[in-house]
Protein backbone atom coordinates (compact mmCIF):
# COMPACT_ATOMS: atom_id res chain seq x y z
CA UNK A 1 0.00 0.00 0.00
CA UNK A 2 2.90 2.35 0.78
CA UNK A 3 4.35 1.76 -2.67
CA UNK A 4 0.94 2.37 -4.25
CA UNK A 5 0.54 5.80 -2.68
CA UNK A 6 4.16 6.64 -3.43
CA UNK A 7 3.66 5.83 -7.12
CA UNK A 8 0.43 7.84 -7.29
CA UNK A 9 2.06 10.89 -5.70
CA UNK A 10 5.02 10.52 -8.05
CA UNK A 11 2.75 10.39 -11.12
CA UNK A 12 0.91 13.57 -10.20
CA UNK A 13 4.13 15.34 -9.23
CA UNK A 14 5.61 14.54 -12.63
CA UNK A 15 2.56 15.99 -14.38
CA UNK A 16 3.02 19.25 -12.48
CA UNK A 17 6.77 19.34 -13.18
CA UNK A 18 6.36 18.67 -16.90
CA UNK A 19 3.19 20.66 -17.56
CA UNK A 20 5.03 22.99 -19.95
CA UNK A 21 6.10 19.99 -22.03
CA UNK A 22 2.49 18.83 -22.13
CA UNK A 23 1.43 22.18 -23.62
CA UNK A 24 4.19 21.99 -26.21
CA UNK A 25 3.33 18.43 -27.20
CA UNK A 26 -0.34 19.34 -27.58
CA UNK A 27 0.55 22.38 -29.71
CA UNK A 28 2.84 20.23 -31.84
CA UNK A 29 0.14 17.60 -32.35
CA UNK A 30 -2.38 20.25 -33.41
CA UNK A 31 0.10 21.67 -35.91
CA UNK A 32 0.95 18.25 -37.34
CA UNK A 33 -2.69 17.21 -37.62
CA UNK A 34 -3.73 20.23 -39.67
CA UNK A 35 -0.49 21.09 -41.44
CA UNK A 36 -1.00 21.47 -45.20
CA UNK A 37 -4.76 20.89 -44.98
CA UNK A 38 -7.15 23.19 -46.83
CA UNK A 39 -9.96 23.17 -44.28
CA UNK A 40 -7.89 23.00 -41.10
CA UNK A 41 -10.21 22.90 -38.08
CA UNK A 42 -13.11 22.81 -40.51
CA UNK A 43 -12.69 19.04 -40.66
CA UNK A 44 -13.75 18.85 -37.01
CA UNK A 45 -17.10 20.35 -38.06
CA UNK A 46 -17.44 18.84 -41.52
CA UNK A 47 -17.38 15.16 -40.57
CA UNK A 48 -20.08 15.18 -37.85
CA UNK A 49 -22.25 17.45 -40.02
CA UNK A 50 -22.05 15.10 -43.01
CA UNK A 51 -22.74 12.06 -40.83
CA UNK A 52 -25.65 13.86 -39.18
CA UNK A 53 -27.18 14.63 -42.57
CA UNK A 54 -26.78 11.03 -43.77
CA UNK A 55 -28.23 9.45 -40.63
CA UNK A 56 -31.00 12.06 -40.44
CA UNK A 57 -32.18 10.97 -43.88
CA UNK A 58 -32.06 7.32 -42.82
CA UNK A 59 -33.76 7.69 -39.44
CA UNK A 60 -36.33 10.35 -40.33
CA UNK A 61 -37.38 9.24 -43.82
CA UNK A 62 -36.24 5.69 -44.59
CA UNK A 63 -36.64 4.11 -41.15
CA UNK A 64 -38.14 6.77 -38.84
CA UNK A 65 -37.42 6.52 -35.13
CA UNK A 66 -38.60 8.56 -32.15
CA UNK A 67 -36.03 10.60 -30.22
CA UNK A 68 -36.58 12.97 -27.27
CA UNK A 69 -35.33 15.93 -29.35
CA UNK A 70 -35.33 16.54 -33.13
CA UNK A 71 -33.20 13.84 -34.69
CA UNK A 72 -30.48 16.13 -36.17
CA UNK A 73 -29.87 17.53 -32.69
CA UNK A 74 -29.88 14.04 -31.19
CA UNK A 75 -27.45 12.65 -33.78
CA UNK A 76 -25.08 15.62 -33.89
CA UNK A 77 -24.70 15.63 -30.11
CA UNK A 78 -24.02 11.90 -30.06
CA UNK A 79 -21.57 12.05 -32.97
CA UNK A 80 -19.63 14.97 -31.48
CA UNK A 81 -19.25 13.18 -28.15
CA UNK A 82 -18.35 9.94 -29.88
CA UNK A 83 -15.80 11.57 -32.19
CA UNK A 84 -14.03 12.98 -29.13
CA UNK A 85 -13.75 9.47 -27.72
CA UNK A 86 -12.91 7.69 -30.99
CA UNK A 87 -10.30 10.19 -32.20
CA UNK A 88 -8.66 10.18 -28.78
CA UNK A 89 -8.25 6.41 -28.97
CA UNK A 90 -7.01 6.47 -32.56
CA UNK A 91 -4.28 8.96 -31.76
CA UNK A 92 -3.49 7.52 -28.33
CA UNK A 93 -2.79 4.05 -29.69
CA UNK A 94 0.11 5.43 -31.76
CA UNK A 95 1.25 8.02 -29.24
CA UNK A 96 4.28 6.00 -28.11
CA UNK A 97 5.23 4.19 -31.31
CA UNK A 98 4.94 7.46 -33.23
CA UNK A 99 7.62 9.14 -31.10
CA UNK A 100 10.47 6.60 -30.94
CA UNK A 101 13.31 9.11 -30.60
CA UNK A 102 11.73 10.93 -27.67
CA UNK A 103 10.71 7.70 -25.94
CA UNK A 104 14.19 6.19 -26.13
CA UNK A 105 16.45 9.20 -25.58
CA UNK A 106 14.75 11.74 -23.33
CA UNK A 107 13.45 11.27 -19.80
CA UNK A 108 9.96 12.55 -18.98
CA UNK A 109 6.62 10.91 -18.13
CA UNK A 110 5.65 9.07 -21.31
CA UNK A 111 1.94 9.34 -20.55
CA UNK A 112 2.21 12.94 -21.72
CA UNK A 113 2.05 11.62 -25.28
CA UNK A 114 -1.34 10.03 -24.60
CA UNK A 115 -2.68 12.98 -22.64
CA UNK A 116 -1.63 15.46 -25.35
CA UNK A 117 -3.38 13.32 -27.99
CA UNK A 118 -6.59 13.50 -25.98
CA UNK A 119 -6.16 17.25 -25.46
CA UNK A 120 -6.02 17.78 -29.23
CA UNK A 121 -9.24 15.79 -29.63
CA UNK A 122 -10.86 18.03 -27.01
CA UNK A 123 -9.93 21.05 -29.13
CA UNK A 124 -11.55 19.38 -32.15
CA UNK A 125 -14.69 18.66 -30.13
CA UNK A 126 -14.85 22.26 -28.93
CA UNK A 127 -14.75 23.46 -32.54
CA UNK A 128 -17.39 20.90 -33.50
CA UNK A 129 -19.82 22.30 -30.92
CA UNK A 130 -20.21 25.54 -32.91
CA UNK A 131 -22.85 24.07 -35.28
CA UNK A 132 -24.55 22.61 -32.20
CA UNK A 133 -25.39 26.12 -31.07
CA UNK A 134 -26.89 26.87 -34.49
CA UNK A 135 -28.97 23.68 -34.40
CA UNK A 136 -30.23 24.47 -30.91
CA UNK A 137 -31.30 27.94 -32.03
CA UNK A 138 -32.97 26.55 -35.17
CA UNK A 139 -34.96 23.93 -33.26
CA UNK A 140 -35.67 26.21 -30.28
CA UNK A 141 -33.80 24.00 -27.81
CA UNK A 142 -32.97 26.57 -25.16
CA UNK A 143 -30.44 25.60 -22.46
CA UNK A 144 -31.81 24.83 -19.00
CA UNK A 145 -30.29 24.55 -15.53
CA UNK A 146 -29.14 21.06 -16.50
CA UNK A 147 -26.34 22.74 -18.49
CA UNK A 148 -24.48 22.86 -15.17
CA UNK A 149 -23.98 19.10 -15.56
CA UNK A 150 -21.89 19.54 -18.70
CA UNK A 151 -18.48 19.87 -16.97
CA UNK A 152 -19.21 16.73 -14.94
CA UNK A 153 -20.17 14.71 -18.02
CA UNK A 154 -17.07 15.91 -19.86
CA UNK A 155 -14.86 15.06 -16.88
CA UNK A 156 -16.27 11.52 -16.70
CA UNK A 157 -15.73 10.99 -20.43
CA UNK A 158 -12.17 12.32 -20.38
CA UNK A 159 -11.31 10.18 -17.36
CA UNK A 160 -12.64 7.04 -19.04
CA UNK A 161 -10.98 7.99 -22.34
CA UNK A 162 -7.60 8.58 -20.69
CA UNK A 163 -7.77 5.17 -19.00
CA UNK A 164 -8.54 3.34 -22.26
CA UNK A 165 -5.99 5.45 -24.14
CA UNK A 166 -3.17 4.55 -21.74
CA UNK A 167 -3.95 0.86 -22.03
CA UNK A 168 -4.02 1.02 -25.82
CA UNK A 169 -0.79 3.04 -26.11
CA UNK A 170 1.00 0.55 -23.89
CA UNK A 171 -0.52 -2.49 -25.58
CA UNK A 172 0.37 -1.23 -29.06
CA UNK A 173 3.98 -0.80 -28.00
CA UNK A 174 4.26 -4.51 -27.18
CA UNK A 175 1.80 -5.83 -29.79
CA UNK A 176 1.64 -3.77 -32.98
CA UNK A 177 -1.58 -5.48 -34.10
CA UNK A 178 -3.49 -3.45 -31.54
CA UNK A 179 -3.68 -0.35 -33.74
CA UNK A 180 -5.50 -2.35 -36.41
CA UNK A 181 -7.93 -3.88 -33.94
CA UNK A 182 -8.76 -0.43 -32.55
CA UNK A 183 -10.31 0.67 -35.84
CA UNK A 184 -12.61 -2.35 -35.89
CA UNK A 185 -13.50 -2.11 -32.21
CA UNK A 186 -14.23 1.62 -32.39
CA UNK A 187 -16.58 1.13 -35.34
CA UNK A 188 -18.52 -1.69 -33.66
CA UNK A 189 -18.46 0.14 -30.31
CA UNK A 190 -20.18 3.18 -31.84
CA UNK A 191 -23.17 1.12 -32.93
CA UNK A 192 -23.35 -0.44 -29.46
CA UNK A 193 -23.64 3.01 -27.89
CA UNK A 194 -26.55 5.45 -27.94
CA UNK A 195 -24.85 7.62 -30.54
CA UNK A 196 -27.47 7.39 -33.29
CA UNK A 197 -30.50 5.79 -31.64
CA UNK A 198 -31.92 5.35 -28.12
CA UNK A 199 -31.20 2.15 -26.24
CA UNK A 200 -34.95 1.65 -25.82
CA UNK A 201 -35.22 0.71 -29.48
CA UNK A 202 -33.00 -2.31 -28.97
CA UNK A 203 -34.05 -5.53 -27.30
CA UNK A 204 -32.62 -8.70 -25.84
CA UNK A 205 -28.87 -9.20 -25.52
CA UNK A 206 -28.04 -6.17 -27.66
CA UNK A 207 -29.91 -3.85 -25.30
CA UNK A 208 -28.11 -5.38 -22.32
CA UNK A 209 -24.73 -4.81 -23.99
CA UNK A 210 -25.62 -1.21 -24.77
CA UNK A 211 -26.65 -0.58 -21.17
CA UNK A 212 -23.45 -2.15 -19.85
CA UNK A 213 -21.41 0.03 -22.22
CA UNK A 214 -20.16 3.07 -20.21
CA UNK A 215 -20.28 5.32 -23.28
CA UNK A 216 -24.08 5.01 -23.44
CA UNK A 217 -24.83 6.85 -20.16
CA UNK A 218 -22.03 9.32 -20.89
CA UNK A 219 -23.50 10.26 -24.28
CA UNK A 220 -26.99 10.39 -22.77
CA UNK A 221 -25.50 12.66 -20.12
CA UNK A 222 -24.54 15.20 -22.78
CA UNK A 223 -28.12 15.24 -24.06
CA UNK A 224 -29.38 15.77 -20.54
CA UNK A 225 -26.96 18.63 -19.98
CA UNK A 226 -27.56 20.34 -23.34
CA UNK A 227 -31.24 19.70 -24.01
CA UNK A 228 -32.69 18.99 -20.56
CA UNK A 229 -33.70 15.48 -21.62
CA UNK A 230 -34.27 13.32 -18.50
CA UNK A 231 -31.40 10.88 -18.11
CA UNK A 232 -32.66 7.43 -19.00
CA UNK A 233 -30.24 5.58 -16.75
CA UNK A 234 -28.90 7.78 -13.91
CA UNK A 235 -27.50 4.69 -12.17
CA UNK A 236 -25.43 3.83 -15.23
CA UNK A 237 -23.95 7.31 -15.29
CA UNK A 238 -23.13 7.17 -11.57
CA UNK A 239 -21.40 3.82 -12.09
CA UNK A 240 -19.41 5.25 -15.00
CA UNK A 241 -18.47 8.28 -12.88
CA UNK A 242 -17.23 6.05 -10.06
CA UNK A 243 -15.52 3.37 -12.14
CA UNK A 244 -13.72 5.72 -14.56
CA UNK A 245 -11.31 7.25 -11.98
CA UNK A 246 -10.54 3.79 -10.60
CA UNK A 247 -9.85 2.51 -14.11
CA UNK A 248 -7.66 5.54 -14.84
CA UNK A 249 -5.53 5.03 -11.72
CA UNK A 250 -5.16 1.35 -12.55
CA UNK A 251 -4.16 2.05 -16.17
CA UNK A 252 -1.84 4.89 -15.15
CA UNK A 253 -0.08 2.75 -12.54
CA UNK A 254 0.40 -0.08 -15.03
CA UNK A 255 1.73 2.40 -17.56
CA UNK A 256 4.04 4.05 -15.02
CA UNK A 257 5.51 0.76 -13.82
CA UNK A 258 6.08 -0.52 -17.37
CA UNK A 259 7.90 2.61 -18.57
CA UNK A 260 11.34 1.12 -17.97
CA UNK A 261 10.71 -1.45 -20.73
CA UNK A 262 9.31 0.95 -23.33
CA UNK A 263 12.64 1.87 -24.92
CA UNK A 264 13.68 -1.71 -25.59
CA UNK A 265 10.33 -2.57 -27.19
CA UNK A 266 9.86 0.42 -29.43
C-alpha positions in Angstrom: 0.0 0.0 0.0 2.9 2.3 0.8 4.4 1.8 -2.7 0.9 2.4 -4.2 0.5 5.8 -2.7 4.2 6.6 -3.4 3.7 5.8 -7.1 0.4 7.8 -7.3 2.1 10.9 -5.7 5.0 10.5 -8.0 2.7 10.4 -11.1 0.9 13.6 -10.2 4.1 15.3 -9.2 5.6 14.5 -12.6 2.6 16.0 -14.4 3.0 19.2 -12.5 6.8 19.3 -13.2 6.4 18.7 -16.9 3.2 20.7 -17.6 5.0 23.0 -20.0 6.1 20.0 -22.0 2.5 18.8 -22.1 1.4 22.2 -23.6 4.2 22.0 -26.2 3.3 18.4 -27.2 -0.3 19.3 -27.6 0.6 22.4 -29.7 2.8 20.2 -31.8 0.1 17.6 -32.4 -2.4 20.3 -33.4 0.1 21.7 -35.9 1.0 18.2 -37.3 -2.7 17.2 -37.6 -3.7 20.2 -39.7 -0.5 21.1 -41.4 -1.0 21.5 -45.2 -4.8 20.9 -45.0 -7.1 23.2 -46.8 -10.0 23.2 -44.3 -7.9 23.0 -41.1 -10.2 22.9 -38.1 -13.1 22.8 -40.5 -12.7 19.0 -40.7 -13.7 18.9 -37.0 -17.1 20.4 -38.1 -17.4 18.8 -41.5 -17.4 15.2 -40.6 -20.1 15.2 -37.8 -22.2 17.4 -40.0 -22.1 15.1 -43.0 -22.7 12.1 -40.8 -25.7 13.9 -39.2 -27.2 14.6 -42.6 -26.8 11.0 -43.8 -28.2 9.4 -40.6 -31.0 12.1 -40.4 -32.2 11.0 -43.9 -32.1 7.3 -42.8 -33.8 7.7 -39.4 -36.3 10.4 -40.3 -37.4 9.2 -43.8 -36.2 5.7 -44.6 -36.6 4.1 -41.2 -38.1 6.8 -38.8 -37.4 6.5 -35.1 -38.6 8.6 -32.2 -36.0 10.6 -30.2 -36.6 13.0 -27.3 -35.3 15.9 -29.3 -35.3 16.5 -33.1 -33.2 13.8 -34.7 -30.5 16.1 -36.2 -29.9 17.5 -32.7 -29.9 14.0 -31.2 -27.5 12.6 -33.8 -25.1 15.6 -33.9 -24.7 15.6 -30.1 -24.0 11.9 -30.1 -21.6 12.0 -33.0 -19.6 15.0 -31.5 -19.2 13.2 -28.2 -18.3 9.9 -29.9 -15.8 11.6 -32.2 -14.0 13.0 -29.1 -13.7 9.5 -27.7 -12.9 7.7 -31.0 -10.3 10.2 -32.2 -8.7 10.2 -28.8 -8.2 6.4 -29.0 -7.0 6.5 -32.6 -4.3 9.0 -31.8 -3.5 7.5 -28.3 -2.8 4.0 -29.7 0.1 5.4 -31.8 1.2 8.0 -29.2 4.3 6.0 -28.1 5.2 4.2 -31.3 4.9 7.5 -33.2 7.6 9.1 -31.1 10.5 6.6 -30.9 13.3 9.1 -30.6 11.7 10.9 -27.7 10.7 7.7 -25.9 14.2 6.2 -26.1 16.4 9.2 -25.6 14.7 11.7 -23.3 13.5 11.3 -19.8 10.0 12.6 -19.0 6.6 10.9 -18.1 5.7 9.1 -21.3 1.9 9.3 -20.6 2.2 12.9 -21.7 2.0 11.6 -25.3 -1.3 10.0 -24.6 -2.7 13.0 -22.6 -1.6 15.5 -25.3 -3.4 13.3 -28.0 -6.6 13.5 -26.0 -6.2 17.3 -25.5 -6.0 17.8 -29.2 -9.2 15.8 -29.6 -10.9 18.0 -27.0 -9.9 21.1 -29.1 -11.5 19.4 -32.2 -14.7 18.7 -30.1 -14.9 22.3 -28.9 -14.7 23.5 -32.5 -17.4 20.9 -33.5 -19.8 22.3 -30.9 -20.2 25.5 -32.9 -22.9 24.1 -35.3 -24.6 22.6 -32.2 -25.4 26.1 -31.1 -26.9 26.9 -34.5 -29.0 23.7 -34.4 -30.2 24.5 -30.9 -31.3 27.9 -32.0 -33.0 26.5 -35.2 -35.0 23.9 -33.3 -35.7 26.2 -30.3 -33.8 24.0 -27.8 -33.0 26.6 -25.2 -30.4 25.6 -22.5 -31.8 24.8 -19.0 -30.3 24.6 -15.5 -29.1 21.1 -16.5 -26.3 22.7 -18.5 -24.5 22.9 -15.2 -24.0 19.1 -15.6 -21.9 19.5 -18.7 -18.5 19.9 -17.0 -19.2 16.7 -14.9 -20.2 14.7 -18.0 -17.1 15.9 -19.9 -14.9 15.1 -16.9 -16.3 11.5 -16.7 -15.7 11.0 -20.4 -12.2 12.3 -20.4 -11.3 10.2 -17.4 -12.6 7.0 -19.0 -11.0 8.0 -22.3 -7.6 8.6 -20.7 -7.8 5.2 -19.0 -8.5 3.3 -22.3 -6.0 5.4 -24.1 -3.2 4.6 -21.7 -4.0 0.9 -22.0 -4.0 1.0 -25.8 -0.8 3.0 -26.1 1.0 0.6 -23.9 -0.5 -2.5 -25.6 0.4 -1.2 -29.1 4.0 -0.8 -28.0 4.3 -4.5 -27.2 1.8 -5.8 -29.8 1.6 -3.8 -33.0 -1.6 -5.5 -34.1 -3.5 -3.5 -31.5 -3.7 -0.3 -33.7 -5.5 -2.3 -36.4 -7.9 -3.9 -33.9 -8.8 -0.4 -32.5 -10.3 0.7 -35.8 -12.6 -2.4 -35.9 -13.5 -2.1 -32.2 -14.2 1.6 -32.4 -16.6 1.1 -35.3 -18.5 -1.7 -33.7 -18.5 0.1 -30.3 -20.2 3.2 -31.8 -23.2 1.1 -32.9 -23.3 -0.4 -29.5 -23.6 3.0 -27.9 -26.6 5.4 -27.9 -24.9 7.6 -30.5 -27.5 7.4 -33.3 -30.5 5.8 -31.6 -31.9 5.4 -28.1 -31.2 2.2 -26.2 -35.0 1.7 -25.8 -35.2 0.7 -29.5 -33.0 -2.3 -29.0 -34.1 -5.5 -27.3 -32.6 -8.7 -25.8 -28.9 -9.2 -25.5 -28.0 -6.2 -27.7 -29.9 -3.9 -25.3 -28.1 -5.4 -22.3 -24.7 -4.8 -24.0 -25.6 -1.2 -24.8 -26.7 -0.6 -21.2 -23.4 -2.1 -19.9 -21.4 0.0 -22.2 -20.2 3.1 -20.2 -20.3 5.3 -23.3 -24.1 5.0 -23.4 -24.8 6.8 -20.2 -22.0 9.3 -20.9 -23.5 10.3 -24.3 -27.0 10.4 -22.8 -25.5 12.7 -20.1 -24.5 15.2 -22.8 -28.1 15.2 -24.1 -29.4 15.8 -20.5 -27.0 18.6 -20.0 -27.6 20.3 -23.3 -31.2 19.7 -24.0 -32.7 19.0 -20.6 -33.7 15.5 -21.6 -34.3 13.3 -18.5 -31.4 10.9 -18.1 -32.7 7.4 -19.0 -30.2 5.6 -16.7 -28.9 7.8 -13.9 -27.5 4.7 -12.2 -25.4 3.8 -15.2 -24.0 7.3 -15.3 -23.1 7.2 -11.6 -21.4 3.8 -12.1 -19.4 5.3 -15.0 -18.5 8.3 -12.9 -17.2 6.0 -10.1 -15.5 3.4 -12.1 -13.7 5.7 -14.6 -11.3 7.2 -12.0 -10.5 3.8 -10.6 -9.9 2.5 -14.1 -7.7 5.5 -14.8 -5.5 5.0 -11.7 -5.2 1.3 -12.6 -4.2 2.1 -16.2 -1.8 4.9 -15.1 -0.1 2.7 -12.5 0.4 -0.1 -15.0 1.7 2.4 -17.6 4.0 4.1 -15.0 5.5 0.8 -13.8 6.1 -0.5 -17.4 7.9 2.6 -18.6 11.3 1.1 -18.0 10.7 -1.4 -20.7 9.3 1.0 -23.3 12.6 1.9 -24.9 13.7 -1.7 -25.6 10.3 -2.6 -27.2 9.9 0.4 -29.4 
